[in-house]
């Protein structure tokens, strides 16, 4: 048990080190030496847990995505309905009120992060919106495209929330997203002018 806890702590130090480095260096420029020096461990400790920096990054991203998916599942289970009302949308967006989660997402989607992370997030949100909106297993190109738009909308909402000074509250964002979700972009735009 104590050994497992020590392993977990060591891995966490490597993850935090990589995230710290992404504040000032692009992922492509970060070396294993940078990571081990920042984490204050030797290279053999790093290789005990990870094959390379890509596996380390993948683990960070997967844990983050799994946390978001778990939050979504909890909200969906609690709500029980297939409808995204404002309270459900507030619950979904509330995970991004956590500054540590938001800062990790900002780093990973930022200039120094992983170019493929936004695609992973888009696929996750697409699945959430597409699966939730499907009443039958019918997969149409139109529904797929709509799912992609909704996923992109959620990605842009995360970017907005991670901006230096977002003006809208989580509830205001939820109302806006619901308006777009139920009425479409053009109608929503005219409703808010």
RAZIQUI-V73864 format. One record per residue. RES is the residue in one letter. OMEGA is omega as a letter, one per 40 degrees, with the letter a starting at -180 (* if undefined). BURIAL is # if it has 16 or more other C-alpha atoms within 10 Angstrom, else .. Layout:
((RES & OMEGA & BURIAL) (RES & OMEGA & BURIAL))
This chain:
((X & a & .) (X & i & .) (X & i & .) (X & i & .) (X & i & .) (X & i & .) (X & a & .) (X & i & .) (X & i & .) (X & i & #) (X & i & #) (X & i & .) (X & i & #) (X & i & #) (X & i & #) (X & i & #) (X & i & #) (X & i & #) (X & i & #) (X & a & #) (X & a & #) (X & i & #) (X & a & #) (X & a & .) (X & i & .) (X & a & .) (X & a & #) (X & a & .) (X & a & .) (X & i & #) (X & i & .) (X & i & #) (X & i & .) (X & a & .) (X & a & #) (X & i & #) (X & a & .) (X & i & #) (X & a & #) (X & i & .) (X & i & .) (X & a & .) (X & a & .) (X & i & .) (X & i & .) (X & a & #) (X & i & .) (X & a & .) (X & a & .) (X & i & #) (X & a & .) (X & a & .) (X & i & #) (X & i & .) (X & i & .) (X & i & #) (X & i & #) (X & i & .) (X & i & .) (X & a & #) (X & a & #) (X & i & .) (X & i & .) (X & i & #) (X & i & #) (X & i & .) (X & i & .) (X & i & #) (X & i & #) (X & i & .) (X & i & #) (X & a & #) (X & i & .) (X & i & .) (X & a & #) (X & a & #) (X & i & .) (X & a & .) (X & i & .) (X & a & .) (X & i & .) (X & a & .) (X & i & .) (X & i & #) (X & a & #) (X & a & #) (X & i & .) (X & i & #) (X & i & #) (X & i & #) (X & i & #) (X & a & #) (X & a & #) (X & i & .) (X & a & .) (X & i & #) (X & i & .) (X & a & .) (X & a & .) (X & i & .) (X & a & .) (X & a & #) (X & i & .) (X & i & #) (X & i & #) (X & i & #) (X & a & #) (X & i & #) (X & a & #) (X & a & #) (X & a & .) (X & a & #) (X & a & #) (X & a & #) (X & a & .) (X & a & .) (X & i & #) (X & i & #) (X & i & .) (X & i & .) (X & i & #) (X & i & #) (X & a & #) (X & a & #) (X & i & #) (X & i & #) (X & i & #) (X & a & #) (X & a & #) (X & i & #) (X & a & .) (X & a & .) (X & a & .) (X & i & .) (X & i & .) (X & a & .) (X & a & .) (X & i & .) (X & i & .) (X & i & .) (X & a & .) (X & i & .) (X & i & .) (X & i & .) (X & i & .) (X & i & #) (X & i & #) (X & i & #) (X & a & #) (X & i & #) (X & i & #) (X & i & #) (X & i & #) (X & i & #) (X & i & #) (X & i & .) (X & i & #) (X & i & #) (X & i & #) (X & a & .) (X & a & #) (X & i & #) (X & a & .) (X & a & .) (X & i & .) (X & a & .) (X & a & .) (X & i & .) (X & i & .) (X & a & #) (X & i & #) (X & i & .) (X & i & #) (X & i & #) (X & i & #) (X & i & #) (X & i & #) (X & i & #) (X & i & #) (X & a & #) (X & a & #) (X & a & .) (X & i & .) (X & a & .) (X & a & .) (X & i & .) (X & i & .) (X & i & #) (X & i & .) (X & i & .) (X & a & .) (X & i & .) (X & * & .))
